[in-house]
């Protein structure tokens, strides 16, 4: 079977909600994507997060996939763009704050107080969305994003394999996004 035909079969299965096909694709490319991102960012935690985001974005864009490239190329282009975005944001932040005179930086602190109010509202919205998820999804999302625990440690706590834990976090994040956006 050709690579194009194989890609079409995988996409069809994933669109039809075949979790085994999705898990197979994830296992096939997750490590390579992680290493690709981590070589550029040199931040394992952020690289893990971006790797997960790549697969979420992949699922979101899957219906628009036109087979002009392989699935592998499609996944890596998402990873490349997400990595570039992170690097760009870091550079802008660094340049912005280093170029500002001290009085302006102090003025920004006042503005950040307003941001704190917005953050509290967002925090409430996040808590509500989390509360609507199944308990296992709530638990892994809290461990990963609120407590900052690495996937390997979460897998030990849950007595699950590393890949099973990554898959659980992936599904939990997808469910969270669906609930949060409603």
C-alpha positions in Angstrom: 0.0 0.0 0.0 1.3 3.4 -0.9 2.1 6.1 1.8 -0.7 8.3 0.4 -3.2 5.5 0.6 -2.0 4.6 4.1 -2.4 8.2 5.1 -6.0 8.3 3.7 -6.9 5.2 5.6 -5.6 6.6 8.9 -7.3 9.9 8.4 -10.6 8.2 7.5 -10.3 6.0 10.7 -9.5 9.0 12.9 -12.4 11.1 11.5 -14.6 8.1 12.3 -13.4 8.3 15.9 -11.2 5.3 15.8 -9.1 5.8 19.0 -6.7 3.0 18.1 -5.8 4.7 14.8 -5.2 8.0 16.6 -3.2 6.3 19.3 -1.1 4.5 16.6 -0.4 7.8 14.9 0.4 9.5 18.2 2.8 6.7 19.1 4.4 6.8 15.7 5.3 10.5 15.7 5.1 11.8 19.3 8.8 11.2 20.1 10.1 12.6 16.9 7.9 15.7 17.2 9.0 16.2 20.8 12.7 16.0 19.9 12.2 18.3 17.0 10.5 20.9 19.2 12.9 20.4 22.2 16.0 20.8 20.0 14.7 24.3 19.2 13.4 25.3 22.6 15.6 23.4 25.0 12.7 23.3 27.5 11.3 19.8 28.1 8.1 20.9 29.8 7.2 23.4 27.1 8.2 20.9 24.4 5.9 18.3 25.9 3.1 20.8 25.9 3.7 21.9 22.4 3.9 18.3 21.3 0.4 17.7 22.8 -0.9 20.9 21.1 0.4 19.7 17.8 -1.9 16.7 18.0 -4.8 18.7 19.1 -4.3 21.2 16.2 -3.9 18.2 13.9 -7.3 16.9 15.0 -8.9 20.3 14.6 -7.5 20.6 11.0 -7.9 17.0 9.9 -11.1 17.6 7.9 -9.3 20.2 5.9 -6.3 17.9 5.2 -6.0 17.7 1.4 -3.2 15.1 1.0 -0.8 17.5 -0.7 1.8 16.3 1.8 2.2 13.2 4.0 0.7 13.1 7.5 4.2 13.3 8.8 4.9 16.5 6.9 1.6 17.9 8.1 2.3 17.1 11.7 5.9 18.5 11.5 4.7 21.7 9.8 2.3 22.3 12.7 5.1 21.6 15.2 7.4 24.0 13.3 4.8 26.8 13.3 4.0 26.4 17.0 7.7 26.4 17.8 8.3 29.5 15.8 5.3 31.2 17.5 6.8 30.4 21.0 10.3 31.7 20.0 8.8 34.8 18.5 6.8 35.6 21.6 9.8 35.1 23.8 11.9 37.4 21.7 9.2 40.1 21.6 8.7 40.0 25.3 12.5 40.2 25.9 13.0 43.1 23.5 9.9 44.9 24.7 10.8 44.9 28.4 14.5 45.4 28.0 13.9 48.5 25.8 11.5 50.2 28.2 12.6 53.0 30.6 12.0 52.2 34.3 9.0 54.6 34.7 7.2 52.9 31.9 7.9 49.5 33.5 6.4 50.8 36.7 3.3 52.0 34.9 2.9 48.6 33.3 2.6 47.2 36.8 -0.5 49.2 37.3 -1.9 47.8 34.0 -1.0 44.3 35.1 -3.4 44.8 38.1 -6.3 45.0 35.6 -4.9 41.9 34.0 -5.1 40.2 37.4 -8.8 40.9 37.5 -9.1 39.4 34.0 -7.0 36.4 35.1 -9.4 35.8 38.1 -12.4 35.7 35.7 -10.6 33.4 33.4 -9.6 31.2 36.4 -13.3 30.9 37.4 -14.2 29.9 33.8 -11.5 27.3 33.8 -12.6 25.9 37.2 -16.2 25.6 35.8 -15.0 23.8 32.7 -12.9 21.5 34.7 -15.8 20.7 37.0 -17.8 19.4 34.0 -15.1 16.9 33.0 -14.9 13.2 34.2 -12.9 12.9 37.4 -9.9 11.2 35.8 -9.6 14.0 33.3 -9.9 16.6 36.0 -7.2 14.8 38.0 -4.6 14.6 35.3 -5.2 18.1 34.1 -4.8 19.5 37.6 -1.6 17.5 38.1 -0.1 18.5 34.8 -1.1 22.2 34.5 -1.9 23.4 38.0 0.7 21.5 39.9 3.2 21.4 37.0 4.0 17.7 37.5 5.8 16.0 34.6 4.1 13.3 32.6 6.5 10.6 33.9 5.6 11.4 37.5 1.9 11.4 36.7 2.2 8.0 35.1 3.9 6.7 38.3 1.1 8.2 40.5 -1.6 6.7 38.4 0.3 3.4 37.9 0.0 3.7 34.2 2.5 3.5 31.4 4.1 6.7 30.1 2.3 6.4 26.7 -1.1 5.6 28.4 -0.7 8.7 30.6 0.2 10.9 27.6 -2.9 9.5 25.8 -5.1 10.2 28.9 -3.7 13.8 29.1 -4.3 14.3 25.4 -7.9 13.1 25.6 -8.5 15.2 28.8 -7.2 18.3 27.1 -9.3 17.8 24.0 -12.4 17.3 26.3 -11.5 20.4 28.3 -11.2 22.5 25.1 -14.6 21.3 23.9 -16.2 22.2 27.3 -14.4 25.4 27.7 -15.4 26.8 24.3 -19.1 26.2 24.9 
